[in-house]
């Protein structure tokens, strides 16, 4: 459609590229479908071609749809779910600032080996088979990126994410102790939203923001990737909304200590 509009306007690829401040090669790759045009790319092109409003809105809407990718766990299982763990590792390594909202469980970056094994072992019917040992190994390999002080990691967890009985108490104690240790890292910020906090937004999904370029949203059946700058900006605003209602710094560390103590008391009582 973009190619047809350019030709109808009587412009060469080079002249359109000059109007859009893009390279002619990029225009060619977009028109031939070799690269996915971003929403901003399409907005610049339709503006340069003076496309009528109705048609321009349609093209921009199509670009937004094209920039949303969904990958199901079943499709990943065909090539090995552990490969998905390596793809996440690559995303971490290519980003400088990573923000994660975690309403259900701690991030893989924050998990102990025992907790990771519990989380990655399927307990639901209909879930695809998985090589748990290989997935745990791949997930733990992510955590090396935390050693790189030039990267920043910001995690917002709900109290529920820390307290949820996703594993035996002995494993939960080790996991909460690990979270507490993470609060001491200079490039890691852990914030905890207490159940008592008033938060005027619903914690619907886990989501991760990679710099200002990509958001991944985790569903029960798979993962959605959002690249539209408006979607990324919306999730960044949402992240800050949740973060503003959370315990941070020493307050978050103290709250984690109290949760750890609760787990230990429950273990002593045999519950």
Rosetta blueprint (number, residue, H / E / L):
1 X L
2 X H
3 X H
4 X H
5 X H
6 X H
7 X H
8 X H
9 X L
10 X L
11 X L
12 X L
13 X H
14 X H
15 X H
16 X H
17 X H
18 X H
19 X H
20 X H
21 X L
22 X L
23 X L
24 X H
25 X H
26 X H
27 X H
28 X H
29 X H
30 X H
31 X H
32 X L
33 X L
34 X L
35 X L
36 X L
37 X L
38 X L
39 X H
40 X H
41 X H
42 X H
43 X H
44 X H
45 X H
46 X H
47 X H
48 X H
49 X L
50 X L
51 X L
52 X L
53 X H
54 X H
55 X H
56 X H
57 X H
58 X H
59 X H
60 X H
61 X H
62 X H
63 X H
64 X H
65 X H
66 X H
67 X L
68 X E
69 X E
70 X E
71 X E
72 X E
73 X H
74 X H
75 X H
76 X H
77 X H
78 X H
79 X H
80 X L
81 X H
82 X H
83 X H
84 X H
85 X H
86 X H
87 X H
88 X H
89 X H
90 X H
91 X H
92 X H
93 X H
94 X L
95 X L
96 X L
97 X E
98 X E
99 X E
100 X E
101 X E
102 X E
103 X L
104 X L
105 X L
106 X L
107 X L
108 X H
109 X H
110 X H
111 X L
112 X L
113 X H
114 X H
115 X H
116 X H
117 X H
118 X H
119 X H
120 X H
121 X L
122 X L
123 X L
124 X L
125 X L
126 X L
127 X L
128 X L
129 X L
130 X L
131 X L
132 X H
133 X H
134 X H
135 X H
136 X H
137 X H
138 X H
139 X H
140 X H
141 X H
142 X H
143 X H
144 X H
145 X H
146 X H
147 X H
148 X L
149 X L
150 X L
151 X L
152 X E
153 X E
154 X E
155 X E
156 X E
157 X E
158 X E
159 X H
160 X H
161 X H
162 X H
163 X H
164 X L
165 X L
166 X L
167 X L
168 X L
169 X H
170 X H
171 X H
172 X H
173 X H
174 X H
175 X H
176 X H
177 X H
178 X H
179 X H
180 X H
181 X H
182 X H
183 X L
184 X L
185 X L
186 X L
187 X L
188 X E
189 X E
190 X E
191 X E
192 X E
193 X E
194 X L
195 X L
196 X L
197 X L
198 X L
199 X L
200 X L
201 X L
202 X L
203 X L
204 X L
205 X L
206 X E
207 X E
208 X E
209 X E
210 X E
211 X L
212 X L
213 X L
214 X E
215 X E
216 X E
217 X E
218 X E
219 X L
220 X L
221 X L
222 X E
223 X E
224 X E
225 X E
226 X E
227 X L
228 X L
229 X H
230 X H
231 X H
232 X H
233 X H
234 X H
235 X H
236 X H
237 X H
238 X H
239 X H
240 X H
241 X H
242 X H
243 X H
244 X L
245 X L
246 X L
247 X E
248 X L
249 X H
250 X H
251 X H
252 X H
253 X H
254 X H
255 X H
256 X H
257 X H
258 X H
259 X H
260 X H
261 X H
262 X H
263 X H
264 X H
265 X H
266 X H
267 X H
268 X H
269 X H
270 X L
271 X L
